[in-house]
Amino acid sequence: LSSGFLSGTGPDVLYMTAETAYDLISAGHLLDLNGVVPQEILDDEIYLAKTATGDKQYMLPYAGGVSYRGMAFNMDLLKAAGVEKVPATREEFLDAALKVKAAGVCEYPIMLPMATAAETTMTSILPNIWSGGGDFATADGQVVFDSPENLATLQWMYDLIYKHGVLSEDCTGIDTTAQIDLFIEGKVAMLWGETWPYVDRSAEIDFEWTTSLGIAPAGGSVMTFCPTDMVAVNANAKNQGAAIEWLKFLLSVEQRNNFRENCYSTLLQLNKSADPIVYPVDCINADMAAAGDHTRALPIVKGCSTMTTDICTNVQLMMMNELTPEEAVAAIQAACEAAAG
């Protein structure tokens, strides 16, 4: 997209993600849609605020998947270990993991995948950072990783392996796809992951299971990652009027339904006025009903993509015991500041 705009061949209407947004906006390539798209369309968007930049609305949500990150629980294994309810806090989670470990009912009491770069950040790190009250960058691009909240979260993650022994060091070699296989095979009691595989593969699961949006420290609020892909209009489009009309057409409830039915079956509810989306898994439906209040997308800031890679790299080193939590926090802060310029 950036190359196309720089060469004067950028599209009139574009489909984009948060990682590309800052560069396109700062270069003046995107049109502010406030006052251009009818207010009734904007008012019908559930995730409108998640794609705003200050008082500007350069992008509008178009596809947010069931790929929000959450947790899955094998209730047969938990009950066999004496755990009767889904953990809601870090404290309850650790207690459940210790009971599963002591009972020896499965190979892995928990799984926090650490093997792949981008997915590790979105699945294992950011949900726990955000739920712990921390962050890595503010909306104006200030890097804020070096905080007591983030140190507490990284220490908690580190201790799962090196103090409590409920998380295997295998986590640094198991990606999110492999861990779903382990879950379906009954080898993992509790895990973090993308949610869509549980929908796609629910027929393969032959035990009692459920999901949640995540866990937080006692008294905290669960927050997790959900990608919100967006559409925008070229500020210098030669056919800007037609581009705006097409954007309005794409954002209509009817066309979003067509898109979901024919192209992308696992979508979050994006329009307030649309009929509720119902999936064949009750726990997924329950999570999706609450997702609007508990999910976040990546911030639209300079260097965001590099920051998420830096976060992953250093947390992986910590989980391999090559960095202490304090060293990991300091390294991430420095790397993210460099990315932010």
C-alpha positions as CSV (number, residue, x, y, z in Angstrom):
1,L,0.0,0.0,0.0
2,S,2.7,2.5,0.9
3,S,4.6,1.8,-2.3
4,G,1.4,2.3,-4.3
5,F,0.6,5.6,-2.7
6,L,4.1,6.9,-3.1
7,S,4.1,6.0,-6.8
8,G,0.7,7.6,-7.4
9,T,-1.0,4.2,-8.0
10,G,-2.7,3.7,-4.6
11,P,-6.2,2.4,-4.6
12,D,-9.3,4.5,-4.2
13,V,-10.6,2.2,-1.5
14,L,-8.4,0.0,0.6
15,Y,-8.6,-2.8,3.1
16,M,-6.0,-2.5,5.8
17,T,-4.8,-3.5,9.3
18,A,-3.6,-1.4,12.2
19,E,0.0,-2.1,11.5
20,T,-0.1,0.0,8.3
21,A,-2.3,2.8,9.6
22,Y,0.2,5.2,11.1
23,D,2.4,5.5,8.1
24,L,-0.6,6.0,5.7
25,I,-2.2,8.6,8.0
26,S,1.0,10.5,8.7
27,A,1.8,10.7,5.0
28,G,-1.7,12.2,4.3
29,H,-2.9,9.3,2.2
30,L,-6.2,8.7,4.0
31,L,-9.4,10.7,4.0
32,D,-11.1,11.7,7.3
33,L,-14.5,10.1,6.9
34,N,-16.2,12.2,9.6
35,G,-18.8,14.3,7.7
36,V,-18.2,12.2,4.6
37,V,-19.9,9.0,5.5
38,P,-23.5,9.5,6.8
39,Q,-23.7,9.7,10.6
40,E,-26.3,6.9,10.7
41,I,-23.7,4.5,9.3
42,L,-21.1,5.6,11.8
43,D,-23.6,5.3,14.7
44,D,-24.3,1.7,13.7
45,E,-20.7,0.6,14.1
46,I,-20.0,-1.3,17.3
47,Y,-16.2,-0.9,17.1
48,L,-16.0,2.6,15.7
49,A,-14.0,4.0,18.6
50,K,-11.4,1.2,18.2
51,T,-10.5,2.5,14.7
52,A,-10.5,6.3,15.5
53,T,-7.4,8.4,15.7
54,G,-8.1,11.2,18.1
55,D,-11.1,13.1,16.6
56,K,-10.3,11.8,13.1
57,Q,-12.0,8.7,11.6
58,Y,-9.7,7.7,8.8
59,M,-10.7,4.0,8.9
60,L,-13.9,2.1,9.6
61,P,-14.2,-1.5,10.9
62,Y,-14.9,-4.0,8.3
63,A,-14.0,-7.5,9.5
64,G,-13.3,-8.6,13.1
65,G,-12.9,-12.3,13.4
66,V,-13.8,-15.0,16.0
67,S,-10.0,-15.0,16.0
68,Y,-10.2,-12.9,19.2
69,R,-7.8,-14.4,21.7
70,G,-9.2,-16.2,24.6
71,M,-8.8,-19.3,26.8
72,A,-10.1,-22.9,26.5
73,F,-10.6,-25.3,29.3
74,N,-10.9,-29.1,29.4
75,M,-13.5,-29.4,32.1
76,D,-13.2,-33.2,32.3
77,L,-9.5,-32.8,33.3
78,L,-10.2,-30.0,35.7
79,K,-13.0,-31.9,37.4
80,A,-10.8,-35.0,37.6
81,A,-8.4,-32.7,39.5
82,G,-11.1,-31.3,41.8
83,V,-11.6,-28.0,40.0
84,E,-15.3,-27.4,39.5
85,K,-15.4,-24.0,37.9
86,V,-13.6,-22.0,35.2
87,P,-10.9,-19.8,36.8
88,A,-11.6,-16.1,36.5
89,T,-8.5,-14.7,38.2
90,R,-4.8,-15.4,38.1
91,E,-5.0,-16.6,41.7
92,E,-7.8,-19.1,40.8
93,F,-5.9,-20.1,37.6
94,L,-2.7,-21.0,39.5
95,D,-4.6,-22.9,42.1
96,A,-6.4,-24.9,39.4
97,A,-3.1,-25.5,37.5
98,L,-1.4,-26.8,40.7
99,K,-4.3,-29.2,41.3
100,V,-4.1,-30.5,37.8
101,K,-0.3,-31.0,38.2
102,A,-0.7,-32.8,41.5
103,A,-3.4,-35.0,40.1
104,G,-1.3,-36.0,37.1
105,V,-4.4,-36.1,34.8
106,C,-2.6,-34.7,31.7
107,E,0.7,-33.9,30.2
108,Y,0.4,-30.1,30.4
109,P,-1.7,-28.4,33.1
110,I,-1.5,-25.2,31.1
111,M,-0.1,-24.0,27.8
112,L,1.0,-20.4,27.0
113,P,2.3,-20.7,23.4
114,M,5.6,-18.9,22.9
115,A,6.9,-20.3,19.6
116,T,5.9,-17.8,16.9
117,A,6.5,-14.1,16.8
118,A,3.4,-12.2,16.0
119,E,1.0,-14.8,17.2
120,T,2.8,-15.2,20.5
121,T,2.5,-11.4,21.2
122,M,-1.2,-11.3,20.3
123,T,-2.2,-14.6,22.1
124,S,0.1,-15.0,25.1
125,I,1.5,-11.6,26.0
126,L,-0.8,-8.7,25.2
127,P,-3.9,-10.2,26.7
128,N,-2.0,-10.8,30.0
129,I,-0.3,-7.4,29.9
130,W,-3.6,-5.6,29.3
131,S,-5.5,-7.6,31.8
132,G,-2.8,-6.8,34.4
133,G,-3.5,-3.1,33.9
134,G,-0.4,-2.4,31.7
135,D,0.3,-1.4,28.1
136,F,3.2,-0.9,25.7
137,A,2.2,2.3,23.9
138,T,-0.3,5.1,24.5
139,A,-2.5,6.5,21.7
140,D,-0.1,9.3,21.2
141,G,2.8,6.9,20.7
142,Q,4.5,7.2,24.1
143,V,6.2,3.9,25.1
144,V,5.1,2.8,28.5
145,F,6.2,-0.8,28.9
146,D,8.5,-0.1,31.9
147,S,5.8,-0.2,34.5
148,P,5.1,-2.0,37.8
149,E,2.0,-3.6,36.2
150,N,4.0,-5.1,33.3
151,L,6.8,-6.3,35.6
152,A,4.3,-8.0,37.7
153,T,2.7,-9.7,34.7
154,L,6.1,-10.9,33.3
155,Q,7.1,-12.1,36.8
156,W,3.8,-14.0,37.0
157,M,4.4,-15.6,33.5
158,Y,8.0,-16.5,34.4
159,D,7.0,-18.0,37.7
160,L,4.6,-20.4,36.0
161,I,7.6,-22.3,34.8
162,Y,10.4,-21.6,37.2
163,K,8.6,-21.3,40.6
164,H,5.3,-23.3,40.2
165,G,6.3,-25.8,37.5
166,V,2.8,-25.8,36.0
167,L,4.0,-24.5,32.5
168,S,6.5,-26.6,30.6
169,E,9.5,-25.1,28.9
170,D,8.1,-26.8,25.9
171,C,5.9,-23.7,25.4
172,T,8.8,-22.0,23.6
173,G,8.7,-24.7,20.9
174,I,4.9,-25.1,20.6
175,D,2.9,-22.8,18.3
176,T,-0.8,-22.1,18.5
177,T,-1.7,-24.7,15.9
178,A,0.2,-27.5,17.7
179,Q,-1.3,-26.6,21.0
180,I,-4.9,-26.9,19.6
181,D,-3.9,-30.5,18.6
182,L,-2.7,-31.1,22.1
183,F,-5.9,-29.7,23.5
184,I,-8.1,-31.9,21.3
185,E,-6.0,-34.9,22.2
186,G,-6.7,-34.3,25.9
187,K,-3.1,-33.4,26.8
188,V,-3.7,-29.8,28.0
189,A,-6.2,-28.7,30.7
190,M,-6.1,-24.9,30.1
191,L,-4.6,-22.8,27.4
192,W,-4.6,-19.4,25.6
193,G,-5.2,-19.3,21.8
194,E,-7.1,-17.9,18.9
195,T,-10.8,-18.8,19.2
196,W,-11.7,-19.6,15.6
197,P,-10.1,-23.1,15.7
198,Y,-12.5,-24.2,18.4
199,V,-15.4,-23.3,16.2
200,D,-13.9,-25.0,13.1
201,R,-12.8,-28.1,15.0
202,S,-15.5,-28.4,17.6
203,A,-16.8,-31.6,16.2
204,E,-13.4,-33.2,17.0
205,I,-13.7,-32.4,20.7
206,D,-15.1,-35.4,22.6
207,F,-15.0,-34.1,26.2
208,E,-16.7,-31.3,28.2
209,W,-15.0,-28.0,27.4
210,T,-15.6,-24.3,27.5
211,T,-13.9,-21.0,26.8
212,S,-13.5,-17.6,28.4
213,L,-12.1,-14.2,27.3
214,G,-9.2,-14.6,29.8
215,I,-8.1,-14.0,33.4
216,A,-6.9,-11.0,35.3
217,P,-5.5,-10.3,38.8
218,A,-8.1,-10.2,41.5
219,G,-10.1,-7.0,41.2
220,G,-8.8,-6.4,37.6
221,S,-10.7,-6.5,34.3
222,V,-10.0,-9.0,31.5
223,M,-8.8,-7.5,28.2
224,T,-7.8,-9.5,25.2
225,F,-6.7,-8.9,21.6
226,C,-9.0,-8.9,18.6
227,P,-8.0,-7.8,15.2
228,T,-10.2,-5.2,13.6
229,D,-9.5,-5.1,9.8
230,M,-10.6,-1.8,8.3
231,V,-11.5,0.0,5.1
232,A,-10.5,3.5,4.1
233,V,-10.5,6.0,1.2
234,N,-7.6,7.5,-0.6
235,A,-7.5,11.2,0.3
236,N,-6.2,11.9,-3.2
237,A,-8.5,9.5,-5.2
238,K,-9.4,10.8,-8.6
239,N,-12.8,9.1,-8.2
240,Q,-13.3,10.1,-4.6
241,G,-17.1,10.5,-4.9
242,A,-17.5,7.0,-6.3
243,A,-15.1,5.7,-3.7
244,I,-17.2,7.1,-0.9
245,E,-20.4,5.6,-2.4
246,W,-18.7,2.2,-2.7
247,L,-17.5,2.4,0.9
248,K,-21.1,3.2,2.0
249,F,-22.3,0.2,0.0
250,L,-19.6,-2.1,1.5
251,L,-20.6,-1.0,5.1
252,S,-24.3,-1.7,4.7
253,V,-25.6,-4.6,6.8
254,E,-26.7,-6.5,3.7
255,Q,-23.3,-6.4,2.1
256,R,-21.5,-7.3,5.3
257,N,-23.8,-10.3,5.6
258,N,-23.0,-11.2,2.0
259,F,-19.3,-10.9,2.8
260,R,-19.7,-13.1,5.9
261,E,-21.7,-15.8,4.1
262,N,-19.5,-16.0,1.0
263,C,-16.0,-15.1,2.1
264,Y,-15.4,-15.0,5.8
265,S,-17.7,-17.1,8.1
266,T,-16.2,-16.2,11.4
267,L,-17.0,-12.6,12.0
268,L,-17.7,-10.6,15.1
269,Q,-21.0,-8.7,15.3
270,L,-20.1,-5.3,13.7
271,N,-23.4,-3.6,13.2
272,K,-25.7,-2.8,16.0
273,S,-28.8,-3.1,13.8
274,A,-27.8,-6.5,12.3
275,D,-29.3,-9.8,13.4
276,P,-27.1,-11.5,16.0
277,I,-24.5,-13.9,14.7
278,V,-24.9,-17.3,16.2
279,Y,-22.2,-20.0,16.2
280,P,-22.6,-23.7,17.0
281,V,-20.6,-23.4,20.2
282,D,-22.5,-21.9,23.1
283,C,-19.5,-20.7,25.0
284,I,-18.2,-18.9,21.9
285,N,-21.5,-17.1,21.6
286,A,-21.4,-16.0,25.2
287,D,-17.8,-14.7,24.8
288,M,-18.7,-12.8,21.6
289,A,-21.7,-11.2,23.4
290,A,-19.2,-9.6,25.8
291,A,-16.3,-9.1,23.5
292,G,-17.0,-5.5,22.7
293,D,-16.1,-4.5,26.3
294,H,-13.1,-6.8,26.7
295,T,-11.2,-6.7,23.5
296,R,-8.6,-4.3,22.0
297,A,-6.9,-3.9,18.7
298,L,-3.3,-2.7,18.3
299,P,-2.7,1.0,18.8
300,I,-2.2,3.2,15.7
301,V,1.3,4.4,16.5
302,K,4.6,4.7,14.7
303,G,6.6,1.5,14.8
304,C,3.8,-0.7,16.2
305,S,4.7,-3.8,14.2
306,T,8.3,-3.6,15.2
307,M,7.3,-3.1,18.8
308,T,5.2,-6.3,18.9
309,T,8.1,-8.2,17.5
310,D,10.5,-6.7,20.1
311,I,8.0,-7.6,22.9
312,C,7.8,-11.2,21.7
313,T,11.6,-11.7,21.3
314,N,12.4,-10.5,24.8
315,V,9.6,-12.4,26.5
316,Q,10.7,-15.5,24.7
317,L,14.2,-15.0,26.0
318,M,12.7,-14.6,29.5
319,M,10.7,-17.8,29.2
320,M,13.9,-19.6,28.2
321,N,15.5,-18.2,31.4
322,E,18.0,-16.1,29.4
323,L,16.6,-12.9,30.8
324,T,15.1,-12.0,34.2
325,P,11.7,-10.3,34.2
326,E,13.4,-7.1,35.1
327,E,15.8,-7.4,32.3
328,A,13.1,-8.3,29.8
329,V,11.0,-5.2,30.8
330,A,14.1,-2.9,30.4
331,A,15.0,-4.4,27.0
332,I,11.4,-4.1,25.7
333,Q,11.2,-0.5,26.8
334,A,14.4,0.4,25.0
335,A,13.6,-1.5,21.8
336,C,10.1,0.0,21.6
337,E,11.5,3.5,22.2
338,A,13.8,2.9,19.3
339,A,10.9,1.7,17.1
340,A,8.9,4.8,18.0
341,G,11.7,7.0,16.8
